Amino acid sequence: MQPRFNYAKLSPVGYHAMLGLEKYLAQCGLEEGLIHLVKLRVSQINGCAFCLDMHWKDLRALGESEQRLYSLDAWRECPYYTDRERAALAWAEAVTQITSGHASDAVYEEARAHLSEKEISDLTFAIVTINAWNRLAISNRTVPGEYQPAKRHETVSV
């Protein structure tokens, strides 16, 4: 499989706007692991191989367990996720599958029970951002497998 075009090179302003959203999300206050968990779930729904590879690796680099990653597409049936994560995952699915009944009041109220309004707003930006990345990668046929997570600096205590 070969990529169709290089959207970062051909549309650098648009690409940098997307990176601006990522920069915001990195400092918005939501847990990095929660953001990647949501991005992985949305990428499962959308079938984006490149983003699945990326966010699986990012989560593993953060220390996420394989058990939780293997079970993510069945998160409702597994005891491995917190109520906060469940609320975020439900909201992510509702926003991603917006044509299947919109984002219901019930899902929103569940999210409000576990996330502040600002967190829901930031989470929604994370969801729409990964949906956009998924669509870019899928339409471009971006090849998975080469992505490597950033190296984490380990602190050494003496």
C-alpha positions as CSV (number, residue, x, y, z in Angstrom):
1,M,0.0,0.0,0.0
2,Q,1.3,3.5,-0.9
3,P,0.0,6.8,0.4
4,R,-2.0,8.8,-2.2
5,F,-0.5,12.2,-1.3
6,N,1.4,14.1,1.4
7,Y,-1.3,16.3,3.0
8,A,1.3,17.8,5.4
9,K,3.4,19.0,2.5
10,L,0.6,20.0,0.1
11,S,-1.6,21.7,2.7
12,P,0.9,22.9,5.4
13,V,-1.5,25.5,6.9
14,G,-4.2,23.0,7.4
15,Y,-1.8,20.5,8.8
16,H,-0.4,23.0,11.2
17,A,-3.9,23.9,12.3
18,M,-4.5,20.3,13.2
19,L,-1.2,20.2,15.1
20,G,-2.4,23.3,17.0
21,L,-5.4,21.3,18.2
22,E,-3.0,18.6,19.4
23,K,-0.8,21.1,21.2
24,Y,-3.9,22.4,23.0
25,L,-5.0,18.9,23.9
26,A,-1.6,18.1,25.4
27,Q,-2.0,20.9,27.9
28,C,-5.8,21.1,28.4
29,G,-5.8,19.2,31.7
30,L,-7.3,15.9,30.6
31,E,-5.2,12.9,31.5
32,E,-2.9,11.9,28.6
33,G,-3.9,8.3,29.0
34,L,-7.6,9.1,28.8
35,I,-7.1,11.1,25.6
36,H,-5.2,8.3,23.9
37,L,-7.8,5.7,25.1
38,V,-10.5,7.8,23.5
39,K,-8.4,8.3,20.3
40,L,-7.8,4.5,20.1
41,R,-11.5,3.7,20.5
42,V,-12.6,6.3,17.9
43,S,-9.9,4.9,15.6
44,Q,-11.4,1.4,16.1
45,I,-14.8,2.6,15.1
46,N,-13.5,4.4,12.1
47,G,-11.2,1.5,11.1
48,C,-8.0,3.7,10.8
49,A,-5.1,1.4,10.8
50,F,-2.5,4.2,11.1
51,C,-4.2,5.7,14.1
52,L,-4.8,2.3,15.8
53,D,-1.0,1.6,15.5
54,M,-0.1,5.1,16.8
55,H,-2.4,5.2,19.8
56,W,-1.8,1.6,20.8
57,K,1.9,2.4,20.9
58,D,1.3,5.6,22.8
59,L,-0.8,3.9,25.4
60,R,1.8,1.1,25.8
61,A,4.5,3.7,26.2
62,L,2.4,5.3,29.1
63,G,2.3,1.9,30.8
64,E,-1.2,0.9,29.8
65,S,-1.9,-2.9,30.2
66,E,-2.4,-5.1,27.2
67,Q,-5.6,-6.5,28.8
68,R,-7.3,-3.1,28.7
69,L,-6.1,-2.5,25.2
70,Y,-7.2,-5.9,23.9
71,S,-10.7,-5.4,25.5
72,L,-11.3,-1.8,24.4
73,D,-13.8,-2.6,21.7
74,A,-15.8,-4.4,24.4
75,W,-15.3,-1.8,27.2
76,R,-19.0,-2.0,28.3
77,E,-18.6,-5.7,29.1
78,C,-15.3,-5.5,30.9
79,P,-14.5,-4.5,34.5
80,Y,-11.2,-2.9,33.5
81,Y,-12.3,0.7,33.0
82,T,-13.2,3.4,35.5
83,D,-16.6,5.1,35.5
84,R,-14.8,8.3,34.3
85,E,-13.3,6.3,31.4
86,R,-16.6,4.7,30.6
87,A,-18.3,8.1,30.5
88,A,-15.6,9.4,28.2
89,L,-15.8,6.4,25.9
90,A,-19.6,6.6,25.7
91,W,-19.3,10.3,24.8
92,A,-16.6,9.5,22.2
93,E,-18.8,6.9,20.6
94,A,-21.8,9.1,20.5
95,V,-19.9,12.0,19.0
96,T,-18.2,9.8,16.4
97,Q,-21.4,8.0,15.4
98,I,-23.4,11.3,15.4
99,T,-25.6,10.1,12.5
100,S,-26.9,7.2,14.7
101,G,-29.2,9.3,16.8
102,H,-27.0,12.3,17.6
103,A,-25.3,12.6,21.0
104,S,-28.1,11.7,23.4
105,D,-29.0,13.6,26.5
106,A,-28.5,10.4,28.5
107,V,-24.9,10.0,27.3
108,Y,-24.2,13.6,27.9
109,E,-25.6,13.4,31.5
110,E,-23.5,10.4,32.2
111,A,-20.4,12.3,31.0
112,R,-21.4,15.3,33.2
113,A,-21.5,12.9,36.2
114,H,-17.8,12.2,35.8
115,L,-16.4,15.1,33.9
116,S,-16.6,18.9,34.3
117,E,-18.1,21.0,31.6
118,K,-14.6,22.1,30.5
119,E,-13.4,18.5,30.5
120,I,-16.4,17.5,28.3
121,S,-15.6,20.4,26.0
122,D,-11.9,19.4,25.8
123,L,-12.8,15.8,25.3
124,T,-15.1,16.8,22.5
125,F,-12.2,18.6,20.8
126,A,-10.1,15.4,21.2
127,I,-12.9,13.4,19.7
128,V,-13.4,15.6,16.7
129,T,-9.7,16.0,16.2
130,I,-9.1,12.2,16.1
131,N,-12.1,11.8,13.7
132,A,-10.4,14.3,11.4
133,W,-7.0,12.6,11.6
134,N,-8.8,9.3,10.9
135,R,-10.4,10.7,7.8
136,L,-7.1,12.2,6.6
137,A,-5.2,8.9,7.2
138,I,-7.9,6.7,5.7
139,S,-8.5,8.8,2.6
140,N,-4.7,9.2,2.1
141,R,-4.0,5.5,2.8
142,T,-1.4,6.4,5.3
143,V,0.7,3.3,5.9
144,P,0.8,2.0,9.5
145,G,3.7,0.5,11.3
146,E,6.4,3.1,11.3
147,Y,5.2,5.4,14.1
148,Q,7.2,5.4,17.3
149,P,6.1,7.1,20.5
150,A,8.2,9.9,21.8
151,K,10.8,8.8,24.3
152,R,9.8,9.5,27.9
153,H,12.4,10.9,30.2
154,E,12.9,8.8,33.2
155,T,13.8,10.4,36.5
156,V,16.5,8.7,38.5
157,S,16.3,9.0,42.3
158,V,19.4,8.9,44.3
